[in-house]
Amino acid sequence: MTIGILGVGHLAVSMVNGLMKAGNSESILLSPRGKAKELAAMHGLDVCRDNRELVERSDIVILAVRPADAVSALEGLPWRTGQLIISVCAGVALSQFPPIPARIVRAMPLTATQINASPTVFHPDIAEARALIARLGPAIALASEDEFEVATVNAAIYGWAQDLVRQSILWGQSQGVDGLTMRQLVARTFVAAGRMIAETDEPVEAILKDLVTPGGITELGLTVLEQQQQPAAWQAACEAVLERLRSTGGR
Ligand SMILES: NC(=O)c1ccc[n+]([C@@H]2O[C@H](COP(=O)([O-])OP(=O)(O)OC[C@H]3O[C@@H](n4cnc5c(N)ncnc54)[C@H](OP(=O)(O)O)[C@@H]3O)[C@@H](O)[C@H]2O)c1
């Protein structure tokens, strides 16, 4: 099987690095432009002379151009029945794409694809897409495109989580704790918090109840956060991102 990457930018580099780490049993082809030359040199991949050649030679094409370029990037190319496109372009609805014989699946990977740890939502659930996405982390199919769109807000939440890690490191440093120690401590605490929820069916409220001792420090911090407009601020950020995705596409 041959996978073509149409649009070799930041996300495509993460995805290709992850696919190579997972052990590539297929060949990977790159479109020209962007980071194609350096990525090809790193892994010994072919760069096609143009997108026509990429489409002719690929069974699955990962479309990873910026959202504003997504529709035009598919136009005028020799798509064929049986081919599969996985579009990772934020906010670009299936109905916006031109009518072509290839099937199109939308997916929203995170840059954690490069360590094969990206929980990636996708729609519709097509077996070849699921198999490829699952090599980059947990593959999570959504039943409708509306649900998928809401779930893609999570790609922004991923960045906010990293920003919370950053802020916590800075705070620890400002109190005199070594920065590298804080970095490992806080980042691994976020991993632990996520795993404790992801790896059990126990209701999240029950997990938190065990944690939040009445009168204790976790409760104190949650009270302060609430006084400072949390969780309202977080929910407002989610709403803003969803509105952007629904109106104009992502970034
Ligand atoms: N970055 C993330 O973490 C992330 C996460 C989830 C989803 N996404 C989605 O992934 C997509 C790419 O994001 P990105 O951050 O990787 O953007 P990026 O770094 O700007 O990469 C996009 C690449 O596409 C190339 N390109 C545009 N039109 C092309 C065409 N017709 N043929 C060949 N190459 C073309 C651009 O080349 P030029 O530079 O020459 O224009 C650029 O190298 C976006 O739609 C975004 O919504 C990104």
The ligand as an ORCA input file, in Angstrom:
! r2SCAN-3c Opt
* xyz 0 1
  N      -0.427     21.752     13.402
  C      -1.227     20.988     14.140
  O      -0.933     20.661     15.285
  C      -2.537     20.476     13.566
  C      -3.345     19.616     14.330
  C      -4.517     19.102     13.748
  C      -4.872     19.460     12.461
  N      -4.090     20.324     11.760
  C      -4.461     20.653     10.385
  O      -3.415     20.223      9.546
  C      -3.321     21.088      8.424
  C      -1.878     21.515      8.259
  O      -1.484     22.249      9.402
  P       0.046     22.601      9.614
  O       0.155     23.257     10.932
  O       0.876     21.409      9.322
  O       0.230     23.707      8.442
  P       1.549     24.108      7.656
  O       2.757     23.855      8.491
  O       1.316     25.470      7.122
  O       1.597     23.062      6.445
  C       0.783     23.121      5.311
  C       1.658     22.768      4.112
  O       0.831     22.555      2.984
  C       1.543     23.014      1.845
  N       0.610     23.196      0.737
  C      -0.413     24.059      0.626
  N      -1.074     23.863     -0.529
  C      -0.443     22.849     -1.171
  C      -0.647     22.178     -2.389
  N      -1.672     22.493     -3.196
  N       0.187     21.186     -2.722
  C       1.224     20.828     -1.918
  N       1.463     21.429     -0.735
  C       0.641     22.421     -0.363
  C       2.184     24.293      2.341
  O       3.239     24.629      1.489
  P       3.715     26.188      1.385
  O       4.389     26.478      2.684
  O       4.601     26.161      0.202
  O       2.459     26.996      1.212
  C       2.664     23.863      3.730
  O       3.943     23.272      3.660
  C      -4.274     22.256      8.662
  O      -5.418     22.104      7.861
  C      -4.642     22.137     10.128
  O      -5.974     22.526     10.377
  C      -2.914     20.828     12.268
*
